[in-house]
Amino acid sequence: MNFATLFPELKPVVDGISESGPMLAIKSSSFAMPMILCSHVLALTVLAGSILLPGLRLMGIGMTSVSASTIEKTVRPWLIGALIVLAISGTVMILVNPMRAFLTPAFFVKVIAFVPALILSLGVVRSIASRDGVITERARIFAGIAAALWVATIWIFGTSYYAAPGTFHITCVGWLIVMAFGSNRTRIILGAISAVLILGLTIAAFSGVYNALNEYDLTMEIDRWSARFIALVVAFFLVWEFTRQRPDAPAPTANRLIGILTILAWFTVAAAGRWIGLGGGGA
């Protein structure tokens, strides 16, 4: 799924954007695009910190000696500033090559994923943090809406032929959260499953079961199903680790899940953006 399938009548308009005067000037400049790309990457770095700090604090991890409201207020200007820079630089990058954005499922996912990410960061997390961990009924409703939208983006991302491998980045983030903050037993089990999967794929690829270099379609299909399997395993352990009742739980279950969901939602946006650049386009 992409914007071209939804709005095919816009193709001539999109095709002509890159040939406009301002876009031609940017493409002919030797420093314009490098500056735009640098500002985009720097803004992404700031955004990551602005998301991780309050998200981890809701999970009861990280700067626990500082109140959630203090952390949220501190990072809010950086978050908004990063979003503004990303919006400007990202828009220019799209207009320079609009047909790629128009055709790629990854860009479609990125646009859709922005919605739950913004709802969570600017609405739900801000609401909970301002009340130092107390979640209101309204925040629960918005969190549920954001969760449903995020699951929809993952489904689109994971079922689009040219973009499906990009979900591996999101799985890696969930894997790192479990391995960093899960129990020792969970780390051992998840680590063992991951090692067996990686070892099995390596043996299959280099023992003659199939030729990973020449059989591209088969390789991609195996990679997709392997990514889906490990994603389900990681999702299970995320839910298990951060919903089970424990006497030493650092934060309420709902807060921990919202913190995780916020981090994953923004990494979905970032993963989709990276997959556009890595060839996640389609005709």
C-alpha positions in Angstrom: 0.0 0.0 0.0 1.2 3.5 -0.9 -0.1 6.9 -1.8 0.0 6.1 -5.5 -2.6 3.3 -5.0 -4.8 5.6 -3.0 -4.5 8.8 -5.1 -3.4 7.7 -8.6 -4.8 10.9 -10.1 -2.1 12.9 -8.3 0.8 11.3 -10.1 1.2 14.0 -12.8 1.2 16.7 -10.1 3.8 14.8 -8.0 5.9 14.1 -11.0 6.2 17.9 -11.8 7.1 19.0 -8.3 10.8 18.0 -8.6 11.1 20.1 -11.8 10.0 23.3 -10.1 12.4 26.2 -9.8 13.2 25.9 -6.1 13.7 22.1 -6.2 16.0 22.4 -9.2 18.0 25.1 -7.4 18.4 22.8 -4.4 19.4 19.8 -6.5 22.0 21.9 -8.4 23.5 23.2 -5.2 26.6 21.5 -3.9 25.9 22.3 -0.2 22.1 22.6 0.1 21.2 18.9 0.3 24.2 18.0 2.6 23.1 20.7 5.0 19.5 19.6 4.9 20.5 15.9 5.5 22.8 16.9 8.4 20.0 19.0 10.1 17.6 16.1 9.6 20.0 13.6 11.3 20.8 15.9 14.1 17.1 16.6 14.7 16.5 12.8 14.8 19.2 12.5 17.5 17.6 15.2 19.6 14.1 13.6 19.0 15.4 10.2 20.2 16.6 11.6 23.5 13.4 13.6 24.0 11.4 10.4 23.5 13.6 7.9 25.4 14.0 10.0 28.7 10.2 10.4 29.5 9.4 7.0 28.0 11.9 5.2 30.2 10.8 7.2 33.2 7.2 6.0 32.7 8.6 2.5 32.7 10.3 3.2 36.0 13.7 3.1 34.5 16.5 5.6 34.1 16.3 8.9 35.9 14.0 7.7 38.6 15.3 10.2 41.2 13.8 13.0 39.0 10.0 13.4 38.8 8.3 12.4 35.6 6.8 15.9 35.3 10.3 17.5 35.5 11.7 15.3 32.8 8.8 15.9 30.5 8.9 19.7 30.9 12.7 19.7 30.4 12.6 17.7 27.1 9.4 19.2 25.7 11.1 22.3 24.0 13.7 19.9 22.5 11.0 17.6 21.3 9.0 20.3 19.7 12.1 22.0 18.2 13.3 18.6 16.8 9.8 18.0 15.2 9.9 21.4 13.6 13.3 20.9 12.1 12.3 17.4 11.0 9.2 18.7 9.4 11.0 21.4 7.4 14.0 19.2 6.3 11.8 16.2 5.6 9.5 18.2 3.5 12.3 19.5 1.4 13.8 16.0 1.0 10.4 14.7 -0.2 9.9 17.6 -2.7 13.3 17.0 -4.2 12.3 13.5 -5.1 8.5 13.3 -4.6 7.9 10.3 -6.8 9.9 8.0 -4.4 7.7 9.1 -1.5 4.6 8.8 -3.6 5.4 5.2 -4.6 7.1 3.7 -1.5 5.0 1.9 1.1 7.6 2.9 3.7 6.8 6.6 3.3 3.1 5.7 3.6 3.9 3.9 6.9 6.0 6.8 8.1 3.2 9.3 7.6 0.6 7.1 9.3 2.9 6.2 12.2 3.4 9.9 13.0 -0.2 10.0 14.2 0.1 7.6 17.1 3.6 8.8 17.9 2.4 12.4 18.3 -0.7 11.4 20.2 1.5 9.5 22.7 4.2 12.0 23.1 2.3 15.3 23.1 -0.9 13.9 24.6 -0.7 10.8 26.7 2.9 11.0 28.0 2.6 14.7 28.7 -0.7 14.1 30.6 0.7 11.2 32.7 4.0 13.0 33.4 2.3 16.2 34.5 0.4 14.2 37.1 3.6 12.4 38.1 2.4 9.0 37.0 -1.4 9.2 37.4 -3.2 8.2 34.2 -6.6 9.6 33.5 -9.5 7.9 31.7 -9.0 10.3 28.8 -5.3 9.4 28.6 -6.2 5.7 28.5 -8.6 6.2 25.6 -6.1 8.2 23.6 -3.4 5.5 24.4 -5.8 2.8 23.1 -6.4 4.8 19.9 -2.7 5.3 19.4 -2.0 1.6 20.0 -4.6 0.6 17.4 -3.2 3.0 14.9 0.4 1.7 15.6 -0.7 -1.9 15.1 -2.2 -0.9 11.8 1.0 0.7 10.7 3.0 -2.4 11.6 0.6 -4.5 9.6 1.0 -2.3 6.5 4.8 -2.2 7.1 5.1 -6.0 7.5 2.9 -7.0 4.6 4.2 -4.6 2.0 6.7 -6.5 -0.2 9.2 -3.6 -0.6 9.0 -2.5 3.0 8.5 -5.6 5.1 12.2 -6.1 6.1 12.1 -2.6 7.7 10.1 -4.1 10.6 13.4 -5.8 11.6 14.5 -2.4 13.1 11.4 -2.2 15.3 11.9 -5.8 16.4 15.5 -4.9 17.4 14.3 -2.1 19.6 11.9 -4.3 21.4 14.6 -7.0 21.7 17.0 -4.5 23.2 14.4 -3.3 25.7 13.7 -6.9 26.9 17.4 -7.7 27.1 18.3 -4.5 28.9 15.4 -4.4 31.4 13.9 -7.9 31.5 14.6 -10.6 34.1 17.6 -12.8 33.9 15.5 -15.8 32.9 13.8 -13.9 30.1 17.2 -12.7 28.8 18.6 -16.2 28.7 15.5 -17.6 26.9 15.2 -14.8 24.4 19.0 -14.8 23.8 18.9 -18.6 23.2 16.0 -18.4 20.8 17.7 -15.6 18.9 21.0 -17.5 18.7 19.3 -20.6 17.4 17.5 -18.6 14.8 20.6 -16.8 13.6 22.7 -19.9 13.6 20.0 -21.9 11.7 19.7 -19.2 9.0 23.5 -19.0 8.7 23.8 -22.8 8.3 21.0 -22.9 5.8 22.4 -20.1 3.7 26.0 -21.4 3.6 25.4 -25.2 3.6 23.7 -25.4 0.2 20.1 -25.5 1.4 19.6 -22.3 -0.7 21.8 -19.7 -2.3 21.4 -16.5 -0.4 23.1 -14.4 -3.1 21.4 -15.7 -6.2 18.0 -16.7 -4.9 16.9 -13.2 -3.9 13.2 -13.7 -3.7 13.5 -16.9 -1.6 16.0 -15.2 0.7 13.7 -12.2 1.2 10.8 -14.6 1.9 12.8 -16.5 4.5 14.0 -13.3 6.1 10.4 -12.0 6.3 9.1 -15.1 8.0 12.1 -15.2 10.3 11.5 -11.5 11.2 7.8 -12.2 11.9 8.7 -15.1 14.1 11.2 -13.3 16.2 8.9 -10.3 16.3 6.1 -12.4 17.9 8.6 -13.8 20.4 9.9 -10.4 21.3 6.3 -9.1 21.6 5.4 -12.0 23.9 8.3 -11.2 26.2 7.6 -7.5 26.2 4.1 -8.1 27.3 5.2 -10.7 29.8 7.9 -8.6 31.4 6.0 -5.4 31.6 2.5 -6.5 32.5 3.0 -9.2 35.1 2.4 -8.2 38.7 5.6 -8.0 40.7 6.1 -6.6 44.2 9.2 -4.7 43.0 7.5 -3.3 39.9 9.0 0.2 39.3 5.8 1.7 37.8 2.1 0.8 37.2 1.5 -1.6 34.4 -0.4 0.9 32.2 2.4 3.4 32.5 5.1 0.9 31.6 3.2 -0.2 28.5 2.6 3.4 27.4 6.3 4.1 27.8 7.2 1.1 25.7 4.5 1.9 23.1 5.8 5.5 22.8 9.3 4.4 22.1 8.3 1.8 19.6 5.9 4.2 17.8 8.6 6.7 17.2 11.1 4.0 16.2 8.5 2.9 13.6 8.6 6.4 12.1 12.4 6.3 12.1 12.6 2.8 10.7 10.2 3.6 7.9 12.2 6.7 7.1 15.5 4.7 6.9 13.9 2.0 4.8 12.9 4.6 2.2 16.6 5.4 1.8 17.6 1.8 1.8 15.4 0.9 -1.2 12.0 0.5 0.3 10.3 1.8 -2.8 8.0 0.1 -5.2 6.3 0.9 -8.5 
